[in-house]
Every structure is written in C-alpha cells, then in structure tokens.
C-alpha cells in the first residue's frame, strides 16, 4: 500500500505539466473575477467534500505537490525544522485565499458560467513555452521549501490549499461523520517510536497514541503509522469515533 500511495503521488506530479491549471489556486480567483467557474474551482470544491469522508487523504494520495515533496524528501533525507510560529502562515494564507474566492463568487453569483478549459484551451496547462517556463520556475521555487525547512516543509508551513481539507476534517470530526480516521489503543503502545519515524508529516504519533488524541491537524491519513506499528496501538479505520 505504501508503494501504491507513493506511486499515485509520483504519477500526479509527473502529469503536473498537463494538470497544473486544474489544481491552480490562482485560476480559481482569476476565473471568478472574470465570471467563470474554472476546473480548479471544481477540483478544490470536490476536495472539500471528499475531506468530509477521507479527511486530508487527498494530500497523501493525490496532491501533485505532495509528489514533488516525496521526491525531494527521498533525496534530501532532511528532518523537519520545528518552527512553531510558521505553523500559522498556511492558515493566514488559506483564510485570505478562501475569503477572496467567496467574495468574488458572491459578487458574480448571478452571472457565473462553467468553463473547465478556462485558460487551458487545449486541455494541457503548459501548451506554450511561456507556460512551460512558468512550470519549471514554480517547481524550482517549491523545491526550495523542503531544502530550507526539511521534510514536507511546504505542506506543514505554507500550503494555503490544505486549509480546505483541514476545515472538512474539522467538520467531519465535529459531526462525528462515518469517515477515514485514526484509532488509538494506548495500552498496546510499547514506546518503540516506529510510528514517529515513518510519519511523513513529522507528527509525534506516539504521544497522540498515549493521550488518545489522534485528530492532529497535520495528519494526512497516509496510514504509515498503522503499517509500522506491530502492536496495533494505532490503526487507520473507517467509521465514527465512538
């Protein structure tokens, strides 16, 4: 399953020159300003609704930028720099991003039209040299985050899009919806730290298990801790919390 998950992320990143516009946070706003619901708007709307069932699993199975980080993390093997103050950045950026989206959506709500090929007329995001150069510049900039901040530094500190899945996860947990989630059995924990070592988001999973509080904001429900734990102290399950 680990290889399957990483393969999906790798394929998602490999096809990013084609799909870039379909994930673009900028094109959502540009489209709404011009009274268009773009493919990116639909993509991230679907991600919100799926997060009500699967939490942040999009980040661990689908996100092309997550695929890029898998590559860089594998090469660099650099631990995450723990900078507590930076954890607020993605929330600030995310709130601003969502506020702008909602504002222009409401302003133009009576005149919106759906165009999934908005600024992607050929269906391919990088269909000319200028767009291709932009793709390579963007990729280079994104690589600098794990280089500077360590493993999944972009996801953990700066990704504004993650707030959509975080909000969906908070809602599903608040309403206790049947969904993908972690379940801890504290008595089974042997304090071996295997769960901490394999967590791609550098979460103190062992502490979560011991306290029974397994709804960490950064958890992307990849299941690595479940597979690493031979004592079933932490498991990935589908259902309600109680």
C-alpha positions in Angstrom: 0.0 0.0 0.0 2.9 2.3 0.8 4.3 1.8 -2.7 0.8 2.3 -4.2 0.3 5.6 -2.4 3.7 6.9 -3.4 3.2 5.8 -7.0 0.0 7.7 -7.2 1.7 10.8 -5.9 4.5 10.4 -8.4 2.2 10.0 -11.3 0.3 13.0 -10.1 3.5 15.1 -10.1 4.7 13.7 -13.5 1.4 14.8 -15.1 1.5 18.2 -13.5 2.6 19.9 -16.7 -0.8 18.8 -18.1 -2.9 19.3 -15.0 -1.3 22.4 -13.4 -4.2 24.6 -14.2 -6.7 22.1 -12.8 -5.0 22.5 -9.4 -4.2 26.1 -9.6 -5.3 28.2 -6.6 -4.7 31.4 -8.8 -7.0 30.3 -11.6 -9.9 29.9 -9.2 -9.7 33.6 -8.4 -8.9 34.7 -11.9 -11.9 32.8 -13.2 -14.3 34.2 -10.6 -13.1 37.7 -11.3 -14.0 37.1 -15.0 -17.3 35.4 -14.0 -16.1 31.9 -14.8 -16.1 28.7 -12.7 -12.9 27.1 -13.7 -11.7 23.5 -13.5 -9.6 24.4 -10.5 -12.7 25.7 -8.7 -14.4 22.3 -9.3 -11.3 20.4 -8.3 -10.9 22.1 -4.9 -14.7 22.0 -4.2 -14.6 18.2 -4.7 -11.6 18.0 -2.4 -13.5 19.8 0.3 -16.5 17.4 0.0 -14.3 14.3 -0.1 -12.5 15.6 3.0 -15.8 15.1 4.9 -15.2 11.3 4.3 -11.5 10.9 3.8 -10.0 13.8 5.8 -6.7 15.0 4.4 -6.1 11.8 2.4 -6.0 13.9 -0.7 -2.6 15.3 0.5 -1.2 11.8 0.8 -2.7 10.1 -2.4 -3.5 12.8 -5.0 -1.7 16.1 -4.5 0.9 16.6 -7.2 2.9 19.0 -4.9 3.0 16.2 -2.4 4.5 14.0 -5.1 7.2 16.6 -5.6 8.0 16.6 -1.9 8.2 12.8 -1.8 11.0 13.1 -4.4 12.8 15.9 -2.6 12.4 14.2 0.8 13.7 11.0 -0.6 16.8 12.7 -1.9 17.5 15.1 0.9 16.5 12.9 3.9 16.3 16.2 5.9 14.3 16.3 9.1 11.7 19.0 9.5 12.8 22.1 11.3 10.4 22.7 14.1 9.4 26.3 13.9 6.2 26.7 15.8 5.4 30.3 14.7 5.5 29.3 11.0 2.5 26.9 11.5 0.2 29.9 11.4 1.3 31.0 8.0 -0.7 28.5 6.0 -3.8 29.3 8.0 -3.4 33.0 7.3 -2.7 32.5 3.6 -5.6 30.0 3.4 -8.1 32.3 5.1 -7.2 35.1 2.8 -7.4 32.8 -0.3 -10.8 31.5 0.7 -12.1 34.9 1.6 -11.2 36.3 -1.8 -12.8 33.2 -3.5 -16.1 33.7 -1.5 -16.1 37.4 -2.2 -15.9 37.2 -6.0 -18.2 34.2 -6.0 -20.9 36.1 -4.3 -20.3 39.3 -6.3 -20.7 37.4 -9.6 -23.0 34.6 -8.5 -25.8 35.5 -10.9 -23.5 35.8 -13.9 -21.2 32.8 -13.5 -20.6 30.2 -16.2 -18.8 27.0 -16.1 -15.7 26.6 -18.3 -13.4 23.7 -17.4 -11.0 24.7 -20.1 -10.7 28.3 -18.9 -7.1 29.5 -19.9 -6.5 25.8 -20.8 -8.0 25.8 -24.3 -6.0 22.8 -25.5 -6.6 20.8 -22.3 -2.9 21.0 -21.5 -1.7 23.5 -18.9 1.8 24.0 -20.4 0.9 24.3 -24.1 3.4 27.0 -24.9 7.0 28.0 -24.0 5.9 30.7 -21.6 3.7 28.4 -19.6 6.4 25.7 -19.6 9.0 28.1 -18.2 6.5 29.1 -15.5 6.0 25.5 -14.6 9.8 25.0 -14.2 10.2 28.2 -12.2 7.3 27.1 -9.9 8.8 23.7 -9.5 12.1 25.2 -8.5 10.5 27.5 -6.0 8.6 24.7 -4.4 11.7 22.6 -4.1 13.3 25.3 -2.0 10.8 24.8 0.8 11.9 21.2 1.8 15.5 22.2 1.2 15.2 25.0 3.7 12.7 23.7 6.2 13.1 19.9 5.8 10.6 17.1 5.2 7.2 18.3 3.9 8.1 21.8 4.8 5.8 23.2 2.1 2.8 21.2 3.3 3.3 21.9 7.0 4.1 25.6 7.0 3.0 27.2 3.8 0.3 25.3 1.8 -2.9 27.5 1.8 -4.9 24.9 -0.1 -4.6 22.5 2.8 -6.9 24.6 4.8 -9.8 23.3 2.7 -9.2 19.7 3.7 -8.4 20.8 7.3 -11.8 22.6 7.5 -13.5 19.5 6.0 -11.7 17.3 8.6 -12.8 19.5 11.5 -16.4 19.4 10.3 -16.4 15.6 9.9 -14.9 15.2 13.4 -17.3 17.7 15.0 -20.3 15.9 13.4 -18.7 12.5 14.0 -19.4 11.5 10.4 -18.5 8.0 9.3 -15.1 8.6 7.8 -11.5 7.6 7.5 -9.7 8.3 10.8 -7.1 7.0 13.2 -7.9 5.0 16.3 -5.5 4.6 19.2 -5.3 1.8 21.8 -3.0 3.3 24.3 -2.4 0.1 26.3 -0.8 -1.5 23.3 1.9 1.1 22.8 5.4 -0.1 23.6 7.1 3.3 23.1 9.2 2.0 20.2 8.9 5.3 18.3 8.4 3.5 14.9 5.3 5.5 14.2 7.1 8.8 14.7 10.0 7.7 12.4 7.7 6.8 9.5 5.3 9.8 9.7 5.8 12.0 6.6 4.3 15.0 8.5 6.7 14.7 11.4 3.9 14.3 13.9 4.6 12.9 17.4 2.3 10.0 16.7 3.4 8.1 19.9 2.3 11.0 22.0 -1.1 11.0 20.2 -1.5 7.3 21.0 -0.6 7.7 24.6 -3.0 10.6 25.1 -5.7 9.2 22.8 -6.0 12.5 20.9 -5.5 11.3 17.3 -7.1 14.2 15.4 -3.9 16.1 14.6 -4.4 19.0 12.1 -1.3 17.9 10.1 -2.3 14.2 9.8 -2.9 13.3 6.1 -4.2 9.8 6.9 -1.5 8.1 4.9 -1.5 5.0 7.2 2.3 4.8 7.6 2.0 4.7 11.4 -0.6 1.9 11.2 1.7 -0.2 9.0 4.7 0.4 11.2 3.0 -0.5 14.5 3.2 -4.2 15.1 1.2 -3.9 18.3 -1.9 -2.3 16.8 -1.6 0.7 19.1 -2.6 3.0 16.2 -4.8 1.9 13.4 -6.4 3.6 10.4 -10.1 2.7 10.4 -13.3 3.8 8.7 -16.3 4.7 10.9 -17.4 7.0 13.7 -15.1 8.0 16.5 -17.4 6.2 19.0 
